[in-house]
Amino acid sequence: MARIRPPKFHPALAVIDMQNGFCAQGGSYQKSGTDISIYREIIPNVKKIIDVCHELRIPVFYTQ
């Protein structure tokens, strides 16, 4: 695997609307009849991106 190096600029990651109402089993979206499988599919990849950002000391911001 290639070595990941921090960029020479000042990046940040914004994680938007990854809250239980949208993504969780039994959350409001699922209770309303919405198929949440597409939301659930992206969670592992978002976690990987967050972990890499933490390793590289890139700020991660969460919004709802």
PyRosetta script that sets phi, psi and omega in degrees:
from pyrosetta import init, pose_from_sequence

init()
pose = pose_from_sequence("MARIRPPKFHPALAVIDMQNGFCAQGGSYQKSGTDISIYREIIPNVKKIIDVCHELRIPVFYTQ")
pose.set_psi(1, 139.2)
pose.set_omega(1, -179.7)
pose.set_phi(2, -66.5)
pose.set_psi(2, 145.5)
pose.set_omega(2, 177.5)
pose.set_phi(3, -74.2)
pose.set_psi(3, 133.0)
pose.set_omega(3, 179.4)
pose.set_phi(4, -94.0)
pose.set_psi(4, 127.4)
pose.set_omega(4, 178.8)
pose.set_phi(5, -115.5)
pose.set_psi(5, 144.2)
pose.set_omega(5, 176.4)
pose.set_phi(6, -63.4)
pose.set_psi(6, 141.1)
pose.set_omega(6, 178.6)
pose.set_phi(7, -69.8)
pose.set_psi(7, 165.5)
pose.set_omega(7, -178.8)
pose.set_phi(8, -84.9)
pose.set_psi(8, -2.8)
pose.set_omega(8, 175.3)
pose.set_phi(9, -105.2)
pose.set_psi(9, -172.0)
pose.set_omega(9, -174.5)
pose.set_phi(10, -114.2)
pose.set_psi(10, 80.0)
pose.set_omega(10, -178.4)
pose.set_phi(11, -78.1)
pose.set_psi(11, 166.0)
pose.set_omega(11, 172.0)
pose.set_phi(12, -149.3)
pose.set_psi(12, 158.2)
pose.set_omega(12, 177.1)
pose.set_phi(13, -112.9)
pose.set_psi(13, 130.8)
pose.set_omega(13, 174.8)
pose.set_phi(14, -109.2)
pose.set_psi(14, 119.8)
pose.set_omega(14, 177.2)
pose.set_phi(15, -102.9)
pose.set_psi(15, 114.0)
pose.set_omega(15, -170.3)
pose.set_phi(16, -112.4)
pose.set_psi(16, 127.8)
pose.set_omega(16, 173.7)
pose.set_phi(17, 57.3)
pose.set_psi(17, 41.5)
pose.set_omega(17, 175.5)
pose.set_phi(18, -99.5)
pose.set_psi(18, 48.1)
pose.set_omega(18, -177.0)
pose.set_phi(19, -100.1)
pose.set_psi(19, 168.5)
pose.set_omega(19, -175.1)
pose.set_phi(20, -57.8)
pose.set_psi(20, -34.9)
pose.set_omega(20, -178.9)
pose.set_phi(21, -60.0)
pose.set_psi(21, -31.0)
pose.set_omega(21, -179.5)
pose.set_phi(22, -93.4)
pose.set_psi(22, -37.2)
pose.set_omega(22, -166.4)
pose.set_phi(23, -110.5)
pose.set_psi(23, -22.0)
pose.set_omega(23, -171.0)
pose.set_phi(24, -83.8)
pose.set_psi(24, 147.0)
pose.set_omega(24, 169.7)
pose.set_phi(25, -62.1)
pose.set_psi(25, 128.8)
pose.set_omega(25, -179.5)
pose.set_phi(26, 84.4)
pose.set_psi(26, 3.2)
pose.set_omega(26, 177.9)
pose.set_phi(27, -75.5)
pose.set_psi(27, 177.5)
pose.set_omega(27, -174.3)
pose.set_phi(28, -62.5)
pose.set_psi(28, -35.6)
pose.set_omega(28, 178.7)
pose.set_phi(29, -64.1)
pose.set_psi(29, -46.4)
pose.set_omega(29, -179.7)
pose.set_phi(30, -65.8)
pose.set_psi(30, -40.2)
pose.set_omega(30, 179.0)
pose.set_phi(31, -63.0)
pose.set_psi(31, -28.1)
pose.set_omega(31, 179.4)
pose.set_phi(32, -83.1)
pose.set_psi(32, -0.9)
pose.set_omega(32, 178.2)
pose.set_phi(33, 97.6)
pose.set_psi(33, 1.9)
pose.set_omega(33, 179.6)
pose.set_phi(34, -73.9)
pose.set_psi(34, 136.6)
pose.set_omega(34, 174.9)
pose.set_phi(35, -75.3)
pose.set_psi(35, 111.5)
pose.set_omega(35, -176.3)
pose.set_phi(36, -94.3)
pose.set_psi(36, 6.4)
pose.set_omega(36, -176.1)
pose.set_phi(37, -59.6)
pose.set_psi(37, -36.8)
pose.set_omega(37, 179.4)
pose.set_phi(38, -65.6)
pose.set_psi(38, -35.9)
pose.set_omega(38, 177.1)
pose.set_phi(39, -68.5)
pose.set_psi(39, -42.4)
pose.set_omega(39, -178.0)
pose.set_phi(40, -64.9)
pose.set_psi(40, -31.2)
pose.set_omega(40, -178.3)
pose.set_phi(41, -64.8)
pose.set_psi(41, -31.4)
pose.set_omega(41, -175.2)
pose.set_phi(42, -85.5)
pose.set_psi(42, -14.4)
pose.set_omega(42, -174.7)
pose.set_phi(43, -57.2)
pose.set_psi(43, -47.0)
pose.set_omega(43, 180.0)
pose.set_phi(44, -59.8)
pose.set_psi(44, -38.2)
pose.set_omega(44, 179.8)
pose.set_phi(45, -70.4)
pose.set_psi(45, -37.7)
pose.set_omega(45, 176.8)
pose.set_phi(46, -63.6)
pose.set_psi(46, -41.5)
pose.set_omega(46, 177.7)
pose.set_phi(47, -60.8)
pose.set_psi(47, -41.6)
pose.set_omega(47, 178.8)
pose.set_phi(48, -62.0)
pose.set_psi(48, -44.1)
pose.set_omega(48, 179.6)
pose.set_phi(49, -62.8)
pose.set_psi(49, -43.5)
pose.set_omega(49, 178.8)
pose.set_phi(50, -61.2)
pose.set_psi(50, -44.2)
pose.set_omega(50, 179.7)
pose.set_phi(51, -60.6)
pose.set_psi(51, -44.2)
pose.set_omega(51, 178.5)
pose.set_phi(52, -62.9)
pose.set_psi(52, -43.1)
pose.set_omega(52, 178.2)
pose.set_phi(53, -60.3)
pose.set_psi(53, -43.2)
pose.set_omega(53, 178.3)
pose.set_phi(54, -62.1)
pose.set_psi(54, -43.3)
pose.set_omega(54, 178.9)
pose.set_phi(55, -59.9)
pose.set_psi(55, -38.2)
pose.set_omega(55, -178.0)
pose.set_phi(56, -90.0)
pose.set_psi(56, 4.4)
pose.set_omega(56, -179.2)
pose.set_phi(57, 59.8)
pose.set_psi(57, 36.7)
pose.set_omega(57, 174.4)
pose.set_phi(58, -91.0)
pose.set_psi(58, 127.8)
pose.set_omega(58, -178.8)
pose.set_phi(59, -61.8)
pose.set_psi(59, 141.4)
pose.set_omega(59, 176.6)
pose.set_phi(60, -120.0)
pose.set_psi(60, 126.0)
pose.set_omega(60, 179.7)
pose.set_phi(61, -115.5)
pose.set_psi(61, 137.7)
pose.set_omega(61, -179.5)
pose.set_phi(62, -115.1)
pose.set_psi(62, 133.9)
pose.set_omega(62, 176.4)
pose.set_phi(63, -128.7)
pose.set_psi(63, 160.3)
pose.set_omega(63, 174.6)
pose.set_phi(64, -131.4)
pose.dump_pdb("model.pdb")
